[in-house]
């Protein structure tokens, strides 16, 4: 996956976190947002070399 596509996926997931807070509220969205954050971190680690280049 190219750098642009990886960044697009990460931006989408971060937007999803914001949407969760908007719809569910901060407290209700916490667990979901923690899971989404783990996915973001996993993607960043997996594609680390591509993101740096």
mmCIF entry with sequence, helices, sheets and N, C-alpha, C, O atoms, coordinates in Angstrom:
data_MODEL
# 
_entry.id   MODEL 
# 
_entity.id                         1 
_entity.type                       polymer 
_entity.pdbx_number_of_molecules   1 
# 
_entity_poly.entity_id                      1 
_entity_poly.type                           'polypeptide(L)' 
_entity_poly.nstd_linkage                   no 
_entity_poly.nstd_monomer                   no 
_entity_poly.pdbx_seq_one_letter_code       
;(UNK)(UNK)(UNK)(UNK)(UNK)(UNK)(UNK)(UNK)(UNK)(UNK)(UNK)(UNK)(UNK)(UNK)(UNK)(UNK)
(UNK)(UNK)(UNK)(UNK)(UNK)(UNK)(UNK)(UNK)(UNK)(UNK)(UNK)(UNK)(UNK)(UNK)(UNK)(UNK)
(UNK)(UNK)(UNK)(UNK)(UNK)(UNK)(UNK)(UNK)(UNK)(UNK)(UNK)(UNK)(UNK)(UNK)(UNK)(UNK)
(UNK)(UNK)(UNK)(UNK)(UNK)
;
_entity_poly.pdbx_seq_one_letter_code_can   XXXXXXXXXXXXXXXXXXXXXXXXXXXXXXXXXXXXXXXXXXXXXXXXXXXXX 
_entity_poly.pdbx_strand_id                 A 
# 
loop_
_entity_poly_seq.entity_id 
_entity_poly_seq.num 
_entity_poly_seq.mon_id 
_entity_poly_seq.hetero 
1 1  UNK n 
1 2  UNK n 
1 3  UNK n 
1 4  UNK n 
1 5  UNK n 
1 6  UNK n 
1 7  UNK n 
1 8  UNK n 
1 9  UNK n 
1 10 UNK n 
1 11 UNK n 
1 12 UNK n 
1 13 UNK n 
1 14 UNK n 
1 15 UNK n 
1 16 UNK n 
1 17 UNK n 
1 18 UNK n 
1 19 UNK n 
1 20 UNK n 
1 21 UNK n 
1 22 UNK n 
1 23 UNK n 
1 24 UNK n 
1 25 UNK n 
1 26 UNK n 
1 27 UNK n 
1 28 UNK n 
1 29 UNK n 
1 30 UNK n 
1 31 UNK n 
1 32 UNK n 
1 33 UNK n 
1 34 UNK n 
1 35 UNK n 
1 36 UNK n 
1 37 UNK n 
1 38 UNK n 
1 39 UNK n 
1 40 UNK n 
1 41 UNK n 
1 42 UNK n 
1 43 UNK n 
1 44 UNK n 
1 45 UNK n 
1 46 UNK n 
1 47 UNK n 
1 48 UNK n 
1 49 UNK n 
1 50 UNK n 
1 51 UNK n 
1 52 UNK n 
1 53 UNK n 
# 
_struct_asym.id          A 
_struct_asym.entity_id   1 
# 
loop_
_struct_conf.conf_type_id 
_struct_conf.id 
_struct_conf.pdbx_PDB_helix_id 
_struct_conf.beg_label_comp_id 
_struct_conf.beg_label_asym_id 
_struct_conf.beg_label_seq_id 
_struct_conf.pdbx_beg_PDB_ins_code 
_struct_conf.end_label_comp_id 
_struct_conf.end_label_asym_id 
_struct_conf.end_label_seq_id 
_struct_conf.pdbx_end_PDB_ins_code 
_struct_conf.beg_auth_comp_id 
_struct_conf.beg_auth_asym_id 
_struct_conf.beg_auth_seq_id 
_struct_conf.end_auth_comp_id 
_struct_conf.end_auth_asym_id 
_struct_conf.end_auth_seq_id 
_struct_conf.pdbx_PDB_helix_class 
_struct_conf.details 
_struct_conf.pdbx_PDB_helix_length 
HELX_P HELX_P1 AA1 UNK A 3  ? UNK A 24 ? UNK A 3  UNK A 24 1 ? 22 
HELX_P HELX_P2 AA2 UNK A 26 ? UNK A 46 ? UNK A 26 UNK A 46 1 ? 21 
HELX_P HELX_P3 AA3 UNK A 48 ? UNK A 52 ? UNK A 48 UNK A 52 1 ? 5  
# 
_struct_conf_type.id          HELX_P 
_struct_conf_type.criteria    ? 
_struct_conf_type.reference   ? 
# 
loop_
_atom_site.group_PDB 
_atom_site.id 
_atom_site.type_symbol 
_atom_site.label_atom_id 
_atom_site.label_alt_id 
_atom_site.label_comp_id 
_atom_site.label_asym_id 
_atom_site.label_entity_id 
_atom_site.label_seq_id 
_atom_site.pdbx_PDB_ins_code 
_atom_site.Cartn_x 
_atom_site.Cartn_y 
_atom_site.Cartn_z 
_atom_site.occupancy 
_atom_site.B_iso_or_equiv 
_atom_site.pdbx_formal_charge 
_atom_site.auth_seq_id 
_atom_site.auth_comp_id 
_atom_site.auth_asym_id 
_atom_site.auth_atom_id 
_atom_site.pdbx_PDB_model_num 
ATOM 1   N N  . UNK A 1 1  ? 0.858   -1.160 0.000  1.00 0.00 ? 1  UNK A N  1 
ATOM 2   C CA . UNK A 1 1  ? 0.000   0.000  0.000  1.00 0.00 ? 1  UNK A CA 1 
ATOM 3   C C  . UNK A 1 1  ? 0.908   1.227  0.000  1.00 0.00 ? 1  UNK A C  1 
ATOM 4   O O  . UNK A 1 1  ? 1.898   1.262  0.731  1.00 0.00 ? 1  UNK A O  1 
ATOM 5   N N  . UNK A 1 2  ? 0.592   2.206  -0.789 1.00 0.00 ? 2  UNK A N  1 
ATOM 6   C CA . UNK A 1 2  ? 1.406   3.412  -0.879 1.00 0.00 ? 2  UNK A CA 1 
ATOM 7   C C  . UNK A 1 2  ? 1.212   4.337  0.310  1.00 0.00 ? 2  UNK A C  1 
ATOM 8   O O  . UNK A 1 2  ? 0.250   4.219  1.069  1.00 0.00 ? 2  UNK A O  1 
ATOM 9   N N  . UNK A 1 3  ? 2.155   5.262  0.448  1.00 0.00 ? 3  UNK A N  1 
ATOM 10  C CA . UNK A 1 3  ? 2.140   6.208  1.557  1.00 0.00 ? 3  UNK A CA 1 
ATOM 11  C C  . UNK A 1 3  ? 0.844   7.018  1.578  1.00 0.00 ? 3  UNK A C  1 
ATOM 12  O O  . UNK A 1 3  ? 0.262   7.230  2.641  1.00 0.00 ? 3  UNK A O  1 
ATOM 13  N N  . UNK A 1 4  ? 0.398   7.466  0.421  1.00 0.00 ? 4  UNK A N  1 
ATOM 14  C CA . UNK A 1 4  ? -0.830  8.271  0.355  1.00 0.00 ? 4  UNK A CA 1 
ATOM 15  C C  . UNK A 1 4  ? -2.029  7.474  0.841  1.00 0.00 ? 4  UNK A C  1 
ATOM 16  O O  . UNK A 1 4  ? -2.878  7.999  1.562  1.00 0.00 ? 4  UNK A O  1 
ATOM 17  N N  . UNK A 1 5  ? -2.101  6.212  0.452  1.00 0.00 ? 5  UNK A N  1 
ATOM 18  C CA . UNK A 1 5  ? -3.233  5.380  0.850  1.00 0.00 ? 5  UNK A CA 1 
ATOM 19  C C  . UNK A 1 5  ? -3.203  5.087  2.353  1.00 0.00 ? 5  UNK A C  1 
ATOM 20  O O  . UNK A 1 5  ? -4.245  5.089  3.009  1.00 0.00 ? 5  UNK A O  1 
ATOM 21  N N  . UNK A 1 6  ? -2.009  4.836  2.895  1.00 0.00 ? 6  UNK A N  1 
ATOM 22  C CA . UNK A 1 6  ? -1.873  4.591  4.335  1.00 0.00 ? 6  UNK A CA 1 
ATOM 23  C C  . UNK A 1 6  ? -2.333  5.829  5.102  1.00 0.00 ? 6  UNK A C  1 
ATOM 24  O O  . UNK A 1 6  ? -3.086  5.720  6.070  1.00 0.00 ? 6  UNK A O  1 
ATOM 25  N N  . UNK A 1 7  ? -1.880  7.000  4.670  1.00 0.00 ? 7  UNK A N  1 
ATOM 26  C CA . UNK A 1 7  ? -2.272  8.238  5.336  1.00 0.00 ? 7  UNK A CA 1 
ATOM 27  C C  . UNK A 1 7  ? -3.776  8.478  5.224  1.00 0.00 ? 7  UNK A C  1 
ATOM 28  O O  . UNK A 1 7  ? -4.393  8.980  6.163  1.00 0.00 ? 7  UNK A O  1 
ATOM 29  N N  . UNK A 1 8  ? -4.365  8.125  4.091  1.00 0.00 ? 8  UNK A N  1 
ATOM 30  C CA . UNK A 1 8  ? -5.798  8.283  3.905  1.00 0.00 ? 8  UNK A CA 1 
ATOM 31  C C  . UNK A 1 8  ? -6.572  7.389  4.873  1.00 0.00 ? 8  UNK A C  1 
ATOM 32  O O  . UNK A 1 8  ? -7.567  7.819  5.456  1.00 0.00 ? 8  UNK A O  1 
ATOM 33  N N  . UNK A 1 9  ? -6.122  6.159  5.041  1.00 0.00 ? 9  UNK A N  1 
ATOM 34  C CA . UNK A 1 9  ? -6.772  5.233  5.967  1.00 0.00 ? 9  UNK A CA 1 
ATOM 35  C C  . UNK A 1 9  ? -6.671  5.753  7.403  1.00 0.00 ? 9  UNK A C  1 
ATOM 36  O O  . UNK A 1 9  ? -7.646  5.707  8.154  1.00 0.00 ? 9  UNK A O  1 
ATOM 37  N N  . UNK A 1 10 ? -5.511  6.237  7.774  1.00 0.00 ? 10 UNK A N  1 
ATOM 38  C CA . UNK A 1 10 ? -5.316  6.775  9.132  1.00 0.00 ? 10 UNK A CA 1 
ATOM 39  C C  . UNK A 1 10 ? -6.197  8.000  9.356  1.00 0.00 ? 10 UNK A C  1 
ATOM 40  O O  . UNK A 1 10 ? -6.813  8.134  10.413 1.00 0.00 ? 10 UNK A O  1 
ATOM 41  N N  . UNK A 1 11 ? -6.263  8.890  8.372  1.00 0.00 ? 11 UNK A N  1 
ATOM 42  C CA . UNK A 1 11 ? -7.141  10.066 8.490  1.00 0.00 ? 11 UNK A CA 1 
ATOM 43  C C  . UNK A 1 11 ? -8.601  9.642  8.640  1.00 0.00 ? 11 UNK A C  1 
ATOM 44  O O  . UNK A 1 11 ? -9.344  10.229 9.427  1.00 0.00 ? 11 UNK A O  1 
ATOM 45  N N  . UNK A 1 12 ? -9.012  8.619  7.881  1.00 0.00 ? 12 UNK A N  1 
ATOM 46  C CA . UNK A 1 12 ? -10.377 8.119  7.983  1.00 0.00 ? 12 UNK A CA 1 
ATOM 47  C C  . UNK A 1 12 ? -10.652 7.602  9.392  1.00 0.00 ? 12 UNK A C  1 
ATOM 48  O O  . UNK A 1 12 ? -11.689 7.916  9.976  1.00 0.00 ? 12 UNK A O  1 
ATOM 49  N N  . UNK A 1 13 ? -9.734  6.813  9.938  1.00 0.00 ? 13 UNK A N  1 
ATOM 50  C CA . UNK A 1 13 ? -9.929  6.252  11.275 1.00 0.00 ? 13 UNK A CA 1 
ATOM 51  C C  . UNK A 1 13 ? -9.965  7.337  12.349 1.00 0.00 ? 13 UNK A C  1 
ATOM 52  O O  . UNK A 1 13 ? -10.746 7.244  13.296 1.00 0.00 ? 13 UNK A O  1 
ATOM 53  N N  . UNK A 1 14 ? -9.131  8.358  12.210 1.00 0.00 ? 14 UNK A N  1 
ATOM 54  C CA . UNK A 1 14 ? -9.155  9.465  13.164 1.00 0.00 ? 14 UNK A CA 1 
ATOM 55  C C  . UNK A 1 14 ? -10.475 10.226 13.062 1.00 0.00 ? 14 UNK A C  1 
ATOM 56  O O  . UNK A 1 14 ? -11.020 10.670 14.072 1.00 0.00 ? 14 UNK A O  1 
ATOM 57  N N  . UNK A 1 15 ? -10.982 10.373 11.850 1.00 0.00 ? 15 UNK A N  1 
ATOM 58  C CA . UNK A 1 15 ? -12.294 10.993 11.664 1.00 0.00 ? 15 UNK A CA 1 
ATOM 59  C C  . UNK A 1 15 ? -13.394 10.160 12.288 1.00 0.00 ? 15 UNK A C  1 
ATOM 60  O O  . UNK A 1 15 ? -14.360 10.695 12.833 1.00 0.00 ? 15 UNK A O  1 
ATOM 61  N N  . UNK A 1 16 ? -13.244 8.858  12.208 1.00 0.00 ? 16 UNK A N  1 
ATOM 62  C CA . UNK A 1 16 ? -14.214 7.949  12.819 1.00 0.00 ? 16 UNK A CA 1 
ATOM 63  C C  . UNK A 1 16 ? -14.224 8.122  14.335 1.00 0.00 ? 16 UNK A C  1 
ATOM 64  O O  . UNK A 1 16 ? -15.283 8.069  14.960 1.00 0.00 ? 16 UNK A O  1 
ATOM 65  N N  . UNK A 1 17 ? -13.055 8.326  14.925 1.00 0.00 ? 17 UNK A N  1 
ATOM 66  C CA . UNK A 1 17 ? -12.987 8.571  16.361 1.00 0.00 ? 17 UNK A CA 1 
ATOM 67  C C  . UNK A 1 17 ? -13.756 9.840  16.734 1.00 0.00 ? 17 UNK A C  1 
ATOM 68  O O  . UNK A 1 17 ? -14.493 9.859  17.720 1.00 0.00 ? 17 UNK A O  1 
ATOM 69  N N  . UNK A 1 18 ? -13.584 10.881 15.953 1.00 0.00 ? 18 UNK A N  1 
ATOM 70  C CA . UNK A 1 18 ? -14.296 12.137 16.210 1.00 0.00 ? 18 UNK A CA 1 
ATOM 71  C C  . UNK A 1 18 ? -15.795 11.924 16.069 1.00 0.00 ? 18 UNK A C  1 
ATOM 72  O O  . UNK A 1 18 ? -16.576 12.420 16.882 1.00 0.00 ? 18 UNK A O  1 
ATOM 73  N N  . UNK A 1 19 ? -16.195 11.196 15.052 1.00 0.00 ? 19 UNK A N  1 
ATOM 74  C CA . UNK A 1 19 ? -17.618 10.925 14.832 1.00 0.00 ? 19 UNK A CA 1 
ATOM 75  C C  . UNK A 1 19 ? -18.217 10.118 15.979 1.00 0.00 ? 19 UNK A C  1 
ATOM 76  O O  . UNK A 1 19 ? -19.349 10.369 16.394 1.00 0.00 ? 19 UNK A O  1 
ATOM 77  N N  . UNK A 1 20 ? -17.467 9.159  16.485 1.00 0.00 ? 20 UNK A N  1 
ATOM 78  C CA . UNK A 1 20 ? -17.945 8.358  17.623 1.00 0.00 ? 20 UNK A CA 1 
ATOM 79  C C  . UNK A 1 20 ? -18.240 9.251  18.821 1.00 0.00 ? 20 UNK A C  1 
ATOM 80  O O  . UNK A 1 20 ? -19.264 9.083  19.484 1.00 0.00 ? 20 UNK A O  1 
ATOM 81  N N  . UNK A 1 21 ? -17.345 10.204 19.104 1.00 0.00 ? 21 UNK A N  1 
ATOM 82  C CA . UNK A 1 21 ? -17.558 11.123 20.221 1.00 0.00 ? 21 UNK A CA 1 
ATOM 83  C C  . UNK A 1 21 ? -18.782 11.990 19.958 1.00 0.00 ? 21 UNK A C  1 
ATOM 84  O O  . UNK A 1 21 ? -19.578 12.240 20.863 1.00 0.00 ? 21 UNK A O  1 
ATOM 85  N N  . UNK A 1 22 ? -18.930 12.447 18.720 1.00 0.00 ? 22 UNK A N  1 
ATOM 86  C CA . UNK A 1 22 ? -20.074 13.295 18.371 1.00 0.00 ? 22 UNK A CA 1 
ATOM 87  C C  . UNK A 1 22 ? -21.398 12.567 18.541 1.00 0.00 ? 22 UNK A C  1 
ATOM 88  O O  . UNK A 1 22 ? -22.371 13.145 19.026 1.00 0.00 ? 22 UNK A O  1 
ATOM 89  N N  . UNK A 1 23 ? -21.436 11.305 18.144 1.00 0.00 ? 23 UNK A N  1 
ATOM 90  C CA . UNK A 1 23 ? -22.679 10.537 18.164 1.00 0.00 ? 23 UNK A CA 1 
ATOM 91  C C  . UNK A 1 23 ? -22.945 9.925  19.537 1.00 0.00 ? 23 UNK A C  1 
ATOM 92  O O  . UNK A 1 23 ? -24.062 9.995  20.050 1.00 0.00 ? 23 UNK A O  1 
ATOM 93  N N  . UNK A 1 24 ? -21.909 9.325  20.128 1.00 0.00 ? 24 UNK A N  1 
ATOM 94  C CA . UNK A 1 24 ? -22.097 8.565  21.363 1.00 0.00 ? 24 UNK A CA 1 
ATOM 95  C C  . UNK A 1 24 ? -21.794 9.366  22.627 1.00 0.00 ? 24 UNK A C  1 
ATOM 96  O O  . UNK A 1 24 ? -22.266 9.028  23.713 1.00 0.00 ? 24 UNK A O  1 
ATOM 97  N N  . UNK A 1 25 ? -21.011 10.421 22.480 1.00 0.00 ? 25 UNK A N  1 
ATOM 98  C CA . UNK A 1 25 ? -20.522 11.147 23.649 1.00 0.00 ? 25 UNK A CA 1 
ATOM 99  C C  . UNK A 1 25 ? -19.164 10.597 24.047 1.00 0.00 ? 25 UNK A C  1 
ATOM 100 O O  . UNK A 1 25 ? -18.817 9.462  23.718 1.00 0.00 ? 25 UNK A O  1 
ATOM 101 N N  . UNK A 1 26 ? -18.408 11.407 24.754 1.00 0.00 ? 26 UNK A N  1 
ATOM 102 C CA . UNK A 1 26 ? -17.023 11.050 25.091 1.00 0.00 ? 26 UNK A CA 1 
ATOM 103 C C  . UNK A 1 26 ? -16.917 9.770  25.905 1.00 0.00 ? 26 UNK A C  1 
ATOM 104 O O  . UNK A 1 26 ? -16.061 8.928  25.635 1.00 0.00 ? 26 UNK A O  1 
ATOM 105 N N  . UNK A 1 27 ? -17.781 9.621  26.894 1.00 0.00 ? 27 UNK A N  1 
ATOM 106 C CA . UNK A 1 27 ? -17.692 8.456  27.775 1.00 0.00 ? 27 UNK A CA 1 
ATOM 107 C C  . UNK A 1 27 ? -18.045 7.176  27.019 1.00 0.00 ? 27 UNK A C  1 
ATOM 108 O O  . UNK A 1 27 ? -17.331 6.177  27.107 1.00 0.00 ? 27 UNK A O  1 
ATOM 109 N N  . UNK A 1 28 ? -19.144 7.214  26.282 1.00 0.00 ? 28 UNK A N  1 
ATOM 110 C CA . UNK A 1 28 ? -19.586 6.021  25.550 1.00 0.00 ? 28 UNK A CA 1 
ATOM 111 C C  . UNK A 1 28 ? -18.628 5.640  24.424 1.00 0.00 ? 28 UNK A C  1 
ATOM 112 O O  . UNK A 1 28 ? -18.527 4.467  24.064 1.00 0.00 ? 28 UNK A O  1 
ATOM 113 N N  . UNK A 1 29 ? -17.934 6.617  23.875 1.00 0.00 ? 29 UNK A N  1 
ATOM 114 C CA . UNK A 1 29 ? -17.040 6.361  22.746 1.00 0.00 ? 29 UNK A CA 1 
ATOM 115 C C  . UNK A 1 29 ? -15.649 5.895  23.179 1.00 0.00 ? 29 UNK A C  1 
ATOM 116 O O  . UNK A 1 29 ? -14.859 5.466  22.339 1.00 0.00 ? 29 UNK A O  1 
ATOM 117 N N  . UNK A 1 30 ? -15.344 5.972  24.453 1.00 0.00 ? 30 UNK A N  1 
ATOM 118 C CA . UNK A 1 30 ? -13.988 5.695  24.926 1.00 0.00 ? 30 UNK A CA 1 
ATOM 119 C C  . UNK A 1 30 ? -13.485 4.316  24.520 1.00 0.00 ? 30 UNK A C  1 
ATOM 120 O O  . UNK A 1 30 ? -12.389 4.199  23.972 1.00 0.00 ? 30 UNK A O  1 
ATOM 121 N N  . UNK A 1 31 ? -14.253 3.290  24.775 1.00 0.00 ? 31 UNK A N  1 
ATOM 122 C CA . UNK A 1 31 ? -13.797 1.919  24.462 1.00 0.00 ? 31 UNK A CA 1 
ATOM 123 C C  . UNK A 1 31 ? -13.580 1.741  22.962 1.00 0.00 ? 31 UNK A C  1 
ATOM 124 O O  . UNK A 1 31 ? -12.564 1.191  22.538 1.00 0.00 ? 31 UNK A O  1 
ATOM 125 N N  . UNK A 1 32 ? -14.537 2.207  22.162 1.00 0.00 ? 32 UNK A N  1 
ATOM 126 C CA . UNK A 1 32 ? -14.393 2.102  20.708 1.00 0.00 ? 32 UNK A CA 1 
ATOM 127 C C  . UNK A 1 32 ? -13.172 2.869  20.225 1.00 0.00 ? 32 UNK A C  1 
ATOM 128 O O  . UNK A 1 32 ? -12.419 2.377  19.385 1.00 0.00 ? 32 UNK A O  1 
ATOM 129 N N  . UNK A 1 33 ? -12.974 4.072  20.752 1.00 0.00 ? 33 UNK A N  1 
ATOM 130 C CA . UNK A 1 33 ? -11.858 4.888  20.310 1.00 0.00 ? 33 UNK A CA 1 
ATOM 131 C C  . UNK A 1 33 ? -10.512 4.301  20.719 1.00 0.00 ? 33 UNK A C  1 
ATOM 132 O O  . UNK A 1 33 ? -9.518  4.484  20.016 1.00 0.00 ? 33 UNK A O  1 
ATOM 133 N N  . UNK A 1 34 ? -10.472 3.609  21.830 1.00 0.00 ? 34 UNK A N  1 
ATOM 134 C CA . UNK A 1 34 ? -9.236  2.923  22.219 1.00 0.00 ? 34 UNK A CA 1 
ATOM 135 C C  . UNK A 1 34 ? -8.917  1.803  21.234 1.00 0.00 ? 34 UNK A C  1 
ATOM 136 O O  . UNK A 1 34 ? -7.757  1.606  20.871 1.00 0.00 ? 34 UNK A O  1 
ATOM 137 N N  . UNK A 1 35 ? -9.932  1.078  20.805 1.00 0.00 ? 35 UNK A N  1 
ATOM 138 C CA . UNK A 1 35 ? -9.721  0.017  19.820 1.00 0.00 ? 35 UNK A CA 1 
ATOM 139 C C  . UNK A 1 35 ? -9.273  0.590  18.478 1.00 0.00 ? 35 UNK A C  1 
ATOM 140 O O  . UNK A 1 35 ? -8.363  0.062  17.839 1.00 0.00 ? 35 UNK A O  1 
ATOM 141 N N  . UNK A 1 36 ? -9.920  1.672  18.058 1.00 0.00 ? 36 UNK A N  1 
ATOM 142 C CA . UNK A 1 36 ? -9.538  2.319  16.806 1.00 0.00 ? 36 UNK A CA 1 
ATOM 143 C C  . UNK A 1 36 ? -8.102  2.823  16.897 1.00 0.00 ? 36 UNK A C  1 
ATOM 144 O O  . UNK A 1 36 ? -7.347  2.707  15.932 1.00 0.00 ? 36 UNK A O  1 
ATOM 145 N N  . UNK A 1 37 ? -7.713  3.381  18.045 1.00 0.00 ? 37 UNK A N  1 
ATOM 146 C CA . UNK A 1 37 ? -6.356  3.878  18.221 1.00 0.00 ? 37 UNK A CA 1 
ATOM 147 C C  . UNK A 1 37 ? -5.340  2.741  18.107 1.00 0.00 ? 37 UNK A C  1 
ATOM 148 O O  . UNK A 1 37 ? -4.259  2.930  17.549 1.00 0.00 ? 37 UNK A O  1 
ATOM 149 N N  . UNK A 1 38 ? -5.679  1.569  18.629 1.00 0.00 ? 38 UNK A N  1 
ATOM 150 C CA . UNK A 1 38 ? -4.785  0.409  18.505 1.00 0.00 ? 38 UNK A CA 1 
ATOM 151 C C  . UNK A 1 38 ? -4.610  0.018  17.047 1.00 0.00 ? 38 UNK A C  1 
ATOM 152 O O  . UNK A 1 38 ? -3.514  -0.357 16.632 1.00 0.00 ? 38 UNK A O  1 
ATOM 153 N N  . UNK A 1 39 ? -5.679  0.103  16.268 1.00 0.00 ? 39 UNK A N  1 
ATOM 154 C CA . UNK A 1 39 ? -5.603  -0.203 14.833 1.00 0.00 ? 39 UNK A CA 1 
ATOM 155 C C  . UNK A 1 39 ? -4.704  0.821  14.138 1.00 0.00 ? 39 UNK A C  1 
ATOM 156 O O  . UNK A 1 39 ? -3.868  0.454  13.313 1.00 0.00 ? 39 UNK A O  1 
ATOM 157 N N  . UNK A 1 40 ? -4.872  2.099  14.469 1.00 0.00 ? 40 UNK A N  1 
ATOM 158 C CA . UNK A 1 40 ? -4.028  3.144  13.885 1.00 0.00 ? 40 UNK A CA 1 
ATOM 159 C C  . UNK A 1 40 ? -2.559  2.868  14.199 1.00 0.00 ? 40 UNK A C  1 
ATOM 160 O O  . UNK A 1 40 ? -1.710  2.943  13.311 1.00 0.00 ? 40 UNK A O  1 
ATOM 161 N N  . UNK A 1 41 ? -2.261  2.552  15.443 1.00 0.00 ? 41 UNK A N  1 
ATOM 162 C CA . UNK A 1 41 ? -0.882  2.279  15.840 1.00 0.00 ? 41 UNK A CA 1 
ATOM 163 C C  . UNK A 1 41 ? -0.330  1.049  15.137 1.00 0.00 ? 41 UNK A C  1 
ATOM 164 O O  . UNK A 1 41 ? 0.844   1.025  14.766 1.00 0.00 ? 41 UNK A O  1 
ATOM 165 N N  . UNK A 1 42 ? -1.158  0.028  14.950 1.00 0.00 ? 42 UNK A N  1 
ATOM 166 C CA . UNK A 1 42 ? -0.738  -1.173 14.246 1.00 0.00 ? 42 UNK A CA 1 
ATOM 167 C C  . UNK A 1 42 ? -0.410  -0.860 12.788 1.00 0.00 ? 42 UNK A C  1 
ATOM 168 O O  . UNK A 1 42 ? 0.592   -1.340 12.258 1.00 0.00 ? 42 UNK A O  1 
ATOM 169 N N  . UNK A 1 43 ? -1.239  -0.070 12.153 1.00 0.00 ? 43 UNK A N  1 
ATOM 170 C CA . UNK A 1 43 ? -0.999  0.328  10.762 1.00 0.00 ? 43 UNK A CA 1 
ATOM 171 C C  . UNK A 1 43 ? 0.297   1.121  10.673 1.00 0.00 ? 43 UNK A C  1 
ATOM 172 O O  . UNK A 1 43 ? 1.108   0.889  9.776  1.00 0.00 ? 43 UNK A O  1 
ATOM 173 N N  . UNK A 1 44 ? 0.495   2.056  11.596 1.00 0.00 ? 44 UNK A N  1 
ATOM 174 C CA . UNK A 1 44 ? 1.711   2.869  11.580 1.00 0.00 ? 44 UNK A CA 1 
ATOM 175 C C  . UNK A 1 44 ? 2.956   2.015  11.764 1.00 0.00 ? 44 UNK A C  1 
ATOM 176 O O  . UNK A 1 44 ? 3.973   2.253  11.112 1.00 0.00 ? 44 UNK A O  1 
ATOM 177 N N  . UNK A 1 45 ? 2.888   1.029  12.640 1.00 0.00 ? 45 UNK A N  1 
ATOM 178 C CA . UNK A 1 45 ? 4.038   0.139  12.843 1.00 0.00 ? 45 UNK A CA 1 
ATOM 179 C C  . UNK A 1 45 ? 4.287   -0.742 11.623 1.00 0.00 ? 45 UNK A C  1 
ATOM 180 O O  . UNK A 1 45 ? 5.430   -0.924 11.202 1.00 0.00 ? 45 UNK A O  1 
ATOM 181 N N  . UNK A 1 46 ? 3.221   -1.281 11.065 1.00 0.00 ? 46 UNK A N  1 
ATOM 182 C CA . UNK A 1 46 ? 3.344   -2.197 9.929  1.00 0.00 ? 46 UNK A CA 1 
ATOM 183 C C  . UNK A 1 46 ? 3.913   -1.478 8.702  1.00 0.00 ? 46 UNK A C  1 
ATOM 184 O O  . UNK A 1 46 ? 4.734   -2.037 7.973  1.00 0.00 ? 46 UNK A O  1 
ATOM 185 N N  . UNK A 1 47 ? 3.472   -0.237 8.480  1.00 0.00 ? 47 UNK A N  1 
ATOM 186 C CA . UNK A 1 47 ? 3.895   0.519  7.306  1.00 0.00 ? 47 UNK A CA 1 
ATOM 187 C C  . UNK A 1 47 ? 4.924   1.583  7.633  1.00 0.00 ? 47 UNK A C  1 
ATOM 188 O O  . UNK A 1 47 ? 5.075   2.547  6.882  1.00 0.00 ? 47 UNK A O  1 
ATOM 189 N N  . UNK A 1 48 ? 5.631   1.427  8.734  1.00 0.00 ? 48 UNK A N  1 
ATOM 190 C CA . UNK A 1 48 ? 6.592   2.423  9.205  1.00 0.00 ? 48 UNK A CA 1 
ATOM 191 C C  . UNK A 1 48 ? 7.609   2.825  8.135  1.00 0.00 ? 48 UNK A C  1 
ATOM 192 O O  . UNK A 1 48 ? 7.873   4.014  7.955  1.00 0.00 ? 48 UNK A O  1 
ATOM 193 N N  . UNK A 1 49 ? 8.167   1.876  7.442  1.00 0.00 ? 49 UNK A N  1 
ATOM 194 C CA . UNK A 1 49 ? 9.188   2.168  6.425  1.00 0.00 ? 49 UNK A CA 1 
ATOM 195 C C  . UNK A 1 49 ? 8.594   3.005  5.292  1.00 0.00 ? 49 UNK A C  1 
ATOM 196 O O  . UNK A 1 49 ? 9.241   3.931  4.802  1.00 0.00 ? 49 UNK A O  1 
ATOM 197 N N  . UNK A 1 50 ? 7.372   2.685  4.875  1.00 0.00 ? 50 UNK A N  1 
ATOM 198 C CA . UNK A 1 50 ? 6.730   3.445  3.807  1.00 0.00 ? 50 UNK A CA 1 
ATOM 199 C C  . UNK A 1 50 ? 6.390   4.854  4.249  1.00 0.00 ? 50 UNK A C  1 
ATOM 200 O O  . UNK A 1 50 ? 6.492   5.795  3.462  1.00 0.00 ? 50 UNK A O  1 
ATOM 201 N N  . UNK A 1 51 ? 5.985   5.008  5.504  1.00 0.00 ? 51 UNK A N  1 
ATOM 202 C CA . UNK A 1 51 ? 5.599   6.326  5.990  1.00 0.00 ? 51 UNK A CA 1 
ATOM 203 C C  . UNK A 1 51 ? 6.796   7.248  6.132  1.00 0.00 ? 51 UNK A C  1 
ATOM 204 O O  . UNK A 1 51 ? 6.659   8.463  5.989  1.00 0.00 ? 51 UNK A O  1 
ATOM 205 N N  . UNK A 1 52 ? 7.971   6.691  6.413  1.00 0.00 ? 52 UNK A N  1 
ATOM 206 C CA . UNK A 1 52 ? 9.172   7.501  6.565  1.00 0.00 ? 52 UNK A CA 1 
ATOM 207 C C  . UNK A 1 52 ? 9.738   7.934  5.221  1.00 0.00 ? 52 UNK A C  1 
ATOM 208 O O  . UNK A 1 52 ? 10.349  8.996  5.109  1.00 0.00 ? 52 UNK A O  1 
ATOM 209 N N  . UNK A 1 53 ? 9.534   7.116  4.215  1.00 0.00 ? 53 UNK A N  1 
ATOM 210 C CA . UNK A 1 53 ? 10.148  7.382  2.905  1.00 0.00 ? 53 UNK A CA 1 
ATOM 211 C C  . UNK A 1 53 ? 9.500   8.427  2.085  1.00 0.00 ? 53 UNK A C  1 
ATOM 212 O O  . UNK A 1 53 ? 9.952   8.710  0.976  1.00 0.00 ? 53 UNK A O  1 
# 
